[in-house]
Amino acid sequence: MAWATHGFVSKTFEECNYLQAMEGGIDSSHVSFLHRHTMKVDPLFKGAKGNEYNLRDLAPQFEVVESPGGLYIGARRNAEEGKYYWRITQWIMPSYTLIPPRADHPIGGHCWVPMDDEHCWAWSTNHHAMRPLSKEEREALDAGKGIHVPLIPGTFRPVANKDNDYLMDREAQKDGRSFSGIEGFAMQDASVQESMGPIQDRTKENLVPTDQGIIMARRRLIAAANGLAKGEQPPGVDPAHQRVRSASVILPKGVPFAEAAEDALMPEPGSAHATV
């Protein structure tokens, strides 16, 4: 795969600590409400069969298992009789999330890099392993669609930001055209992550079952930090841990997702995305 023809990358300034931003990427339960209107119209998301399952089942069940480099985070929704729709996010330690694909759209991912305790860089990527990105896809990516954002010219700061209330459209909320009134996947996510403040007071948290991925990620990070003090290599450093993909699949009920989707999660280079 030639990145120049098959891939796209952007960088955005985010006004909160890296872990807070990354935990928003780990969570998949918010997709069905925060992004429910956007996924119908965004050119890099619309038309996927998986969108129907997202919008029909608003209460996904989570199963999270450790992977060699981090976590497999499985969000399970009801599909046809006897089947589940699985969206399997890869979290690669310490700062990468790979977003499950939709239809034949390019697959996406993020990397959150700390700048200091209260700011981070959000690198966002899209690529397609089987074909070059189309002219229409590149135009949408350049325009800040999908998981990217329009930036203030000459900077990496989004046009919509906390100083202008993320250009929130209250009429769109009232009309049911937007849950948050904020346009675009990336800014919907960033607004939630930043509006908690640069460092959220976690003593006030009330974690629930859908936060299982976040809980396990924190435990793995703490264990890795303790291991570093003993000279142990942390997960995610081995190149094999990084040669992985996220996946969206339909599986029969009762089938362990990590086993059934193993080939999709650790594919051969150049193979097709596992997508719905």
C-alpha positions as CSV (number, residue, x, y, z in Angstrom):
1,M,0.0,0.0,0.0
2,A,1.4,3.4,-1.0
3,W,0.4,5.9,1.7
4,A,0.6,8.9,-0.8
5,T,-2.3,7.4,-2.8
6,H,-4.1,5.2,-0.2
7,G,-3.8,7.3,3.0
8,F,-4.5,10.7,4.7
9,V,-3.3,12.2,8.0
10,S,-4.2,15.4,9.9
11,K,-3.0,17.0,13.2
12,T,-5.2,18.9,15.6
13,F,-4.5,20.8,18.8
14,E,-6.7,19.6,21.7
15,E,-7.2,21.4,24.9
16,C,-7.2,18.6,27.5
17,N,-4.7,15.9,28.7
18,Y,-4.0,13.1,26.3
19,L,-5.5,10.3,28.5
20,Q,-8.8,12.2,28.7
21,A,-9.0,12.6,25.0
22,M,-7.9,9.0,24.3
23,E,-10.5,7.6,26.7
24,G,-13.1,9.3,24.5
25,G,-11.7,7.3,21.6
26,I,-11.8,4.1,23.5
27,D,-15.5,4.5,24.3
28,S,-17.9,3.3,21.6
29,S,-21.2,3.6,23.3
30,H,-21.5,7.4,22.5
31,V,-21.7,6.7,18.8
32,S,-25.4,5.9,18.8
33,F,-26.4,9.3,20.2
34,L,-23.6,11.8,19.9
35,H,-23.0,10.9,16.2
36,R,-26.4,9.5,15.3
37,H,-27.3,12.3,12.8
38,T,-23.8,12.9,11.4
39,M,-23.3,9.3,10.4
40,K,-26.3,9.5,8.1
41,V,-24.8,12.4,6.1
42,D,-21.0,12.5,6.5
43,P,-19.5,11.3,3.1
44,L,-17.0,9.1,4.9
45,F,-19.6,7.3,7.0
46,K,-23.0,7.3,5.3
47,G,-24.6,4.4,3.6
48,A,-23.0,1.6,5.7
49,K,-25.2,-1.3,6.8
50,G,-23.5,-1.0,10.2
51,N,-25.1,2.4,10.7
52,E,-28.5,0.7,10.8
53,Y,-27.4,-1.5,13.7
54,N,-25.9,1.5,15.5
55,L,-29.1,3.5,15.3
56,R,-31.4,0.6,16.0
57,D,-29.7,-0.7,19.2
58,L,-28.7,2.3,21.4
59,A,-27.5,0.2,24.3
60,P,-24.5,-1.9,23.2
61,Q,-23.0,-4.6,25.4
62,F,-19.3,-4.5,25.9
63,E,-16.7,-7.2,26.1
64,V,-13.1,-6.3,26.5
65,V,-10.1,-8.6,26.3
66,E,-6.4,-8.0,26.5
67,S,-4.4,-8.1,23.3
68,P,-0.6,-8.4,23.0
69,G,-0.3,-4.6,22.5
70,G,-3.3,-3.3,24.5
71,L,-7.0,-4.2,24.3
72,Y,-9.6,-5.5,21.9
73,I,-12.8,-3.5,22.8
74,G,-15.9,-5.2,21.5
75,A,-19.2,-3.3,21.3
76,R,-22.0,-5.8,20.6
77,R,-25.3,-4.8,19.1
78,N,-28.3,-6.9,18.0
79,A,-28.4,-7.7,14.3
80,E,-30.6,-10.2,12.5
81,E,-32.0,-13.2,14.4
82,G,-29.4,-15.2,16.1
83,K,-26.6,-12.8,15.3
84,Y,-24.7,-9.8,16.7
85,Y,-23.1,-6.8,15.0
86,W,-19.6,-6.3,16.6
87,R,-17.5,-3.2,16.4
88,I,-14.1,-4.1,17.6
89,T,-11.8,-1.2,18.5
90,Q,-8.1,-1.8,18.8
91,W,-6.3,0.1,21.6
92,I,-2.6,0.0,21.1
93,M,-0.6,1.2,24.1
94,P,0.0,3.9,25.0
95,S,-1.9,6.2,22.8
96,Y,-3.5,4.7,19.6
97,T,-7.0,3.8,18.8
98,L,-8.1,2.2,15.5
99,I,-11.8,2.8,14.6
100,P,-13.9,-0.1,13.2
101,P,-14.6,0.5,9.5
102,R,-17.9,1.1,7.8
103,A,-18.8,-0.4,4.4
104,D,-16.1,0.4,1.9
105,H,-15.1,3.7,3.5
106,P,-11.5,4.2,4.4
107,I,-10.6,2.9,7.9
108,G,-9.7,5.4,10.5
109,G,-7.5,5.8,13.6
110,H,-6.2,8.3,16.2
111,C,-3.0,8.9,18.1
112,W,-3.0,11.3,21.0
113,V,0.4,12.7,21.9
114,P,0.9,14.6,25.2
115,M,2.2,18.2,24.9
116,D,1.9,18.9,28.6
117,D,-0.5,18.0,31.4
118,E,-3.3,20.0,29.9
119,H,-2.9,19.8,26.1
120,C,-2.3,17.2,23.4
121,W,-1.9,16.7,19.7
122,A,-4.6,14.5,18.1
123,W,-3.2,12.8,14.9
124,S,-6.0,11.3,12.8
125,T,-5.6,9.0,9.9
126,N,-7.6,7.3,7.2
127,H,-6.5,4.7,4.7
128,H,-7.7,2.0,2.4
129,A,-5.6,-1.2,2.0
130,M,-7.2,-2.3,-1.2
131,R,-7.4,0.8,-3.4
132,P,-6.4,4.5,-3.7
133,L,-8.6,7.1,-2.0
134,S,-11.1,8.5,-4.5
135,K,-11.2,12.1,-5.6
136,E,-14.4,12.6,-3.7
137,E,-12.9,11.0,-0.5
138,R,-9.8,13.2,-0.7
139,E,-11.9,16.3,-1.1
140,A,-14.0,15.3,1.9
141,L,-10.8,14.6,4.0
142,D,-9.3,18.0,2.9
143,A,-12.5,19.7,4.0
144,G,-12.3,18.2,7.5
145,K,-15.1,15.6,7.1
146,G,-15.1,12.2,8.8
147,I,-12.8,12.2,11.8
148,H,-10.9,15.3,10.7
149,V,-11.7,19.0,11.4
150,P,-11.5,22.3,9.6
151,L,-8.5,24.3,11.0
152,I,-7.9,28.0,11.5
153,P,-5.5,28.8,8.5
154,G,-1.9,28.6,9.5
155,T,-2.6,26.8,12.8
156,F,-3.6,23.4,14.1
157,R,-6.5,24.8,16.1
158,P,-10.0,23.9,15.0
159,V,-12.3,26.6,13.6
160,A,-14.9,25.3,16.1
161,N,-13.3,25.5,19.6
162,K,-14.1,26.2,23.2
163,D,-13.7,30.0,22.7
164,N,-16.7,30.1,20.3
165,D,-18.7,27.4,22.1
166,Y,-17.8,25.0,19.2
167,L,-20.2,26.9,17.0
168,M,-23.0,25.2,18.7
169,D,-26.3,25.3,16.7
170,R,-29.2,25.4,19.1
171,E,-31.8,25.4,16.3
172,A,-30.3,22.1,14.9
173,Q,-30.7,20.6,18.4
174,K,-34.3,21.8,18.6
175,D,-35.1,20.5,15.1
176,G,-33.6,17.1,15.8
177,R,-30.9,17.5,13.3
178,S,-28.1,17.3,15.8
179,F,-27.7,15.8,19.3
180,S,-25.1,18.3,20.4
181,G,-25.6,21.1,17.9
182,I,-21.9,20.7,17.0
183,E,-20.9,19.8,13.4
184,G,-18.7,16.8,12.6
185,F,-17.6,13.7,14.3
186,A,-14.2,15.0,15.4
187,M,-15.5,18.2,17.0
188,Q,-18.4,16.4,18.6
189,D,-15.8,14.2,20.3
190,A,-13.4,16.9,21.1
191,S,-16.1,19.2,22.6
192,V,-17.1,16.4,25.0
193,Q,-13.4,15.6,25.9
194,E,-12.4,19.3,26.4
195,S,-15.6,20.5,28.2
196,M,-14.7,18.3,31.2
197,G,-11.8,20.7,31.8
198,P,-8.1,20.1,31.0
199,I,-7.9,17.5,33.8
200,Q,-11.1,15.9,34.9
201,D,-11.5,15.2,38.6
202,R,-11.8,11.5,38.5
203,T,-12.7,11.2,42.2
204,K,-16.2,12.3,41.0
205,E,-16.6,9.6,38.4
206,N,-19.4,7.0,38.4
207,L,-18.1,4.4,36.0
208,V,-20.6,1.9,34.5
209,P,-20.4,-1.3,32.5
210,T,-19.9,0.6,29.2
211,D,-16.7,2.0,30.7
212,Q,-15.1,-1.4,30.8
213,G,-12.6,-0.6,28.1
214,I,-11.5,2.6,29.9
215,I,-11.2,0.8,33.2
216,M,-9.0,-2.0,31.7
217,A,-6.9,0.6,29.7
218,R,-6.1,2.4,32.9
219,R,-5.1,-0.8,34.6
220,R,-2.8,-1.8,31.8
221,L,-1.2,1.6,31.8
222,I,-0.6,1.5,35.5
223,A,0.8,-2.1,35.2
224,A,3.1,-1.0,32.4
225,A,4.4,2.0,34.3
226,N,5.2,-0.2,37.3
227,G,6.8,-2.7,35.0
228,L,9.1,0.1,33.5
229,A,10.5,0.7,37.0
230,K,11.6,-3.0,37.0
231,G,13.1,-2.8,33.5
232,E,10.2,-4.5,31.7
233,Q,9.3,-3.6,28.1
234,P,5.8,-2.3,27.9
235,P,3.1,-3.6,25.5
236,G,2.8,-1.8,22.2
237,V,6.5,-1.4,21.6
238,D,7.0,-4.6,19.5
239,P,6.2,-3.9,15.8
240,A,4.0,-6.9,15.7
241,H,1.7,-5.2,18.2
242,Q,1.2,-2.4,15.8
243,R,0.5,-4.5,12.7
244,V,-3.2,-4.9,13.5
245,R,-6.6,-3.5,12.5
246,S,-10.0,-2.8,13.9
247,A,-12.9,-4.7,12.4
248,S,-16.7,-4.6,12.2
249,V,-18.3,-8.1,11.7
250,I,-21.5,-10.0,12.0
251,L,-21.1,-13.1,14.2
252,P,-23.5,-15.8,15.6
253,K,-24.6,-15.3,19.1
254,G,-22.4,-17.2,21.7
255,V,-19.2,-16.9,19.6
256,P,-16.2,-15.2,21.3
257,F,-15.5,-12.2,19.2
258,A,-11.8,-12.1,19.7
259,E,-11.4,-15.7,18.5
260,A,-13.8,-15.5,15.6
261,A,-12.4,-12.2,14.3
262,E,-8.7,-13.1,14.9
263,D,-7.8,-13.0,11.2
264,A,-9.5,-9.7,10.8
265,L,-7.8,-8.2,13.8
266,M,-4.3,-9.4,12.8
267,P,-4.6,-9.6,9.0
268,E,-2.1,-10.2,6.3
269,P,-0.7,-7.0,4.8
270,G,-2.8,-5.8,1.9
271,S,-5.8,-7.9,2.8
272,A,-9.3,-6.4,2.7
273,H,-10.8,-4.7,5.8
274,A,-13.4,-6.7,7.7
275,T,-16.3,-4.4,7.5
276,V,-20.1,-4.1,7.6
